[in-house]
């Protein structure tokens, strides 16, 4: 059996490992458009200098040998001939018996005239992007980040650690609007501003000015003109499906798959970001494993992964965002103390979402309550000070009791 996997991210490598565990004799080939097998979620740490290129990898050094996988890096897939069962690449065609498309996603650069073609514009999705951005550190380049979502603020924080002043532009009213409210966003925004970041909210990039093929300025929708030597587009991603044209594989917002991760074409499967189902690492791994089991004759649907969870930790201030905080038709509870703030939404006795900045050590309990729609008589005190003790009818918080015992022993 010849297995071909397009993509060496979380889904692709989880699939390769699972295939080998179930089929000791089949051949496995993994195609990467670059060197592959690195964690994109840690690229900002490479820019800040906390990670080297080598330490971005998330597999063992002997992964390819241990699982007898042929890794083919720096290979661009140009198409798939599903009738002849061949993957077309710039290096030539590769035959397959079972194919997994785990090509992930690519940066979505807005269709502003002149923006996509400029040579000093990039996304922040691949190691090549991170290398370009890192090379700007220590220079006097004026950097603009388009988008203040998780990717945008990650790279912004990395650049502030390298003492690089920069500008962030976003059409949203505050940074990371899906994960924050006005208070939590404001706490982080003040820290970023103290580190040299300028924010422009409630407006987007309306046009650009260029000299030759390089940006010199961006012009915001309100007419504000901002100097720009390098622009990082962090305004979103889209599934990497451009090479599927004329393949017969159905796509919409991503590749369409059934419960077994199989596409509409026999022997062709898809997993990870390219499906548009979920953009988080655990879900990609689970989908890759399920696809691999089915590619090797099994019957497996991916397990449910709770995806409405995001964490941040900038300037030593941790934050977690769980679920959603609707603007209407729910009860809102808040609690604010020195250095901490929390907001929670409750509807029909169930917690819909929590944003908490400061201490986030109850996050596992909150996630359980939200995910499982646990009903209760909720108020701010019960929500923000809950502990495992509340689930076992203990007379007191066991954490506090252990802390008291520890302090007594130290006296």
N, C-alpha and C positions, 0 to 999 in steps of 0.2 A: 504494500500500500504506500502510495506517495502522498504525503501531507505537505501542503504549502501554506505558510502563514504570512500574510502581508502585515507587517508592523511588529515591532519589538518592544512595545510598552507593556503595561500591566496585564492586559487581556491576552496579548500574543504569547508572552512568556509563561503565563499560568497555563495556557492551553498546551504549549509545547511540553511542559513538564507532565501534565496529565496524560497527554497522548502517549508519551514514552512509558509511563507507569502502566498503561493499559495495552500497549502494543510494543513489544520489545524488538520486533523485526522490521517495522515500517521505517521508511526514510522521512525525515522531517527537515524542511528547509524554511528558514525565516528570512524575510527580506526587510531591510531597513533602508530608508532614504538617506540616512547619515550613519554615524557609527553605532547608534542604537543602544538599547538596554540602559538608559539612564532615566532618573526620576525627574520629570518636568516640574513637579511641584517643589523641587529644591533648587531650581535654576537661580532664584534670587540669592540663595546662599553662596552660589558660585560668584555672582557679581560682587557680593559684599566681602568675599575673600575667606568666608568660613568653611567653604568646601572647595576642593580641587576638582578638576575635570574627572580624575580617576575615582574620587569618592562619591560621585553622583550615581554610580551604578547601584542597582538594587538586587543583583544576583551574585552568587558565588563566583570567584575567579575561574573556577573549572566548570561552570554551568554548561557550556557548549559540549565539552568532552563528557561530563558526567551523564548527560541526557542524550548524547549522540545526536546533536542538532547541528546542521550545517547552517552557519550564519553567513548571509550574503549582504554585507553592508554597502552603503553608498550606491544603492540600486533604486532607480526611479521606475515605478510601475506606470506604464502608459495606457494599459487597457487589459481587459479580460475577455478571452474568446471562450464563452461557456459551451459552445457547441463542440469545439475541438478540445476543450478542457486544457487551455493553456493560459498562463499569465504572461502578458507581453511587457517587456522591459526594454530600456535603452540598450541593454547588453544582449538581448535576444529573448526567445520564448522559453518558459519553464512549464513542463507538463505537470498536471496534478490529477490525483484520484479524488481527494477531498481538499477543499480550499476553505481557509478561514480568513476573512477580511477583518483585520483589527488595526486599521490604518489611522485611527484616532481622529483628531480634529486639527484644524488650522486656524490661524488668527483671521478674524474678520475685519478687514480694513475698509472703512466706509467709502462709498463711491463718490468721493468729493473730487471734482476735476483736478487732475495733476497730482493727487496725493499718492495713489497706488504706484505710479510710475517713478516717483522720486527715489533717488538712491540713498538718501539719508532718512528713510522711513523703514521701520521694521515692526513686527509683532514682538511678542515675548513668549514664544511657544517652544522653540527648539534651542539646542545648545549653540547653534550658529548665531541666533539672535542674542543670546546671553553673552557670547564672546564679543560681539560688536558693542554691546552696551558696556561691558566691563572695560573695553579698550578706551572708553570715553573718560573713565575715572582718572582724576589727576590733571585733567585738561580744563580749559575755560569754556567748554562747549555749553551752549544754552539748550537744555533738554526739556522737552514737553512730553507729558504722558497724557494720552487721550483715554480717559476712563478711570474711575476710582473704585472699581470693584476689587475683588480679592487679588487678582493678578496685578492690577495697577498699583495698589498700595504695597504689595509685597516688593515689587521692584523699586518703588519710591523709597521704601524703608532701607533697602539695600544701598541705594545711592546716597541717602542721608548718612549712612554709616561710613561711606567713603567721602563725606564732606562735600557732596555735589549739590549745589542749589538747583532747583528745578521747579517747573510749573505743572500743575494738574488741572485739566479741563474736563468738565462733565456736565451733561445736560440734566443730571439729577440735582435735587436740592441739597444733597449732602454726600459725604463719602460713603461708599459701600451701603447704599440705601436698602438693599435686601437683608442685610445683616445688622443694621443699626437703627436707632431712632435718633432724634435730634440731640439728646443728651449724650449718648455713647459716642456718636459721631463727633460731637463737639469736643469731648475729652481727647480723642485721638487727634482731631484737627489742630487743636492748640499745640500739642506736642510736635506735630509735623511742621507747623509754622515756625516754632522755636528753632527747629533744625534746618530752616531755610527753604521750606516749600511754600509756594504761592498757589492758592486755590482759586479757580473760577468756576462757580456752580451756576446752575440754571441757564446755561448757554452751551451751545456746541460749536464746532468748527464749521464756519460757513464757507470759507474759501482759503486758498493758500497762495503765497507769493513765492516765485522761484527765480533763481539765476541759473540758466542752463537746466540741468536735471536735479538740482538741489533746492530744497526748501530754504527760504530765508526768513519767512514770517508766516504765521497762521493768523487768519482774521476770524474772530468769533462772530456768532450770529447777531450780536449787538453792535458790531463794528469795531470792537476792540482789536488792536493790532499788536501781536506778541512776537518778538524775535525768536527764531527757532533754528538751531543748528542740527538738531536730531529729534525726531518724533517717534515715540513708542506707542503703537496702537494697542491698547488694552481694553477695547470696548466690547469684546466678546469673541467667541469662536464659532466655527461651523464645522459639521462633519466633513472629513476629507474623502469626498466621493467623486471628485472631478474626473478621475480615470475610469469611471464606470459607464460613461456614455456609450451607447450602442451595445452594452453587454447583455441587456435583457434583465438585469437585476433591478428590481423595483426599489425606488428611493422616493422619499418625500422630504421630511426634515432630516432624515438619515436613512440608512438601509433598513428596509422593512424585514422583520424576522418574526417567526412564530414562537411558541412557548419553548421550543427546543433550540432556539437561536439559529434556525435554518431559514434561508431566504426563499424566495419563490422559485429559485433554480435548484434542482437536485444537486446534492453534494457540495453546495456552497453555503457557508455559514458566516455569521458576522457577530462581533462582540465588542464591547467597550464604547468609547465616545462616538464611534462612527455610526452606531445605531440611533443615536439621539435619545436613548432611554434614560441615561443617568450620566452625570459628569464627574462622579467620584471614584476614587481608586478601588475601594472594596467591591463596588458593584462591577467594575470592569474585570476584576479578578474572578468574581463569582460567575460572570457571564462567560469568560474564557474557559473556565473549568467545565461548565455545563456544555458548552459547544464541543469541547474536546471529547467529553464522554459520549455525546451523540455521534460525533464523527467516527468514533471507534465502536459503534454498534450498541451503545447504551441507550437509556431512556431517562433523561434528566432535564428538569427545568431549573433555571437559576433560582437560588434561594432569595427571599426578600431581604433587601438591605435598606436600612433607614437612611435616606439621603438628605434629609432636611436638617443638616448639622454642619456648622462651620465654626472654626476657631480662629482667633487672631492673638498675636502677642507682640505688640510694638512698644518700645521704650520701657520694657519690663512690666507692662500692664496687660494681663490676659483677659480675653473676652470669649464668650461662647454665645452662639445664636442657634436656637433649636426651634423648629416648627415655624409658624407664621404669627405675626402680630397684625391682625386686621385693623383697619381704621374705624370700622363701624360694626354694630350689631354684636358686641361682646363687652364683657367687663374687663377693665384694665386696672391692674394693681402695680404699684411702683414702690420701691424702697431705696432710699439714698442715705448713705452714711459717709463718713470721711474716707475717700479713696475707693468707694464702692457705689454701684448703682445697678438696679435691676428693674426690668419691666416684664410683666406677664399678661397674657390674654386668656380669659376663661369664657367658655360658652357652654350652656346646658350642663354645667357641672364638670366639664372636661377642660384641661389646660390645652390650649391651642399652640402656644409658643412662649418662649422665654428668651430674652436677651439679658445677659448678665456680664458686667465688667468688674474686675477685682477678683474676689475669691470665686472660683468656679468648681469647687470640689464636690458639689452635689450634682454635677452634670449627668452622671450615669443614671441617677434616680429620676431627674427631670426628663431625660430622654425616654426612659421606660414609661413614665406617666403619660407623656404626649403620644408616643407611638402606640400604646395600648389603650388610649382613650379611657384612662382610669378616672372614674367619677369620684367626687369628693366635695366636702364643704370647704371650698378653697377661699383663703384670704391671703393678704401679703405675708403675714407671719407664718402661716402654714406652708406657703409655697417656697419662700426664700430661706426658711430655716428647717426644712425637712431633712430627715436623715434615715438611715436604714432602720433605726430603732422604731420609727413610726410604723414599719411594716410587720414588726414582730411583737408589738405590745410591750416593749421594754419600758421600764419606768423613767428612763432618762436616756439622753443621747450618749451612746457608748463611746463616741469619740471624746466627748468632754470628760467622761469618767476615766478613760485611759490617760488623758492628758493630766488630770488631777493626780492620779497614782504616780505617774512619771515624775511630776514636779515634787511630790512628797518624798519620793525616793532620792531625789537629788539634793534635798535640804540636809 
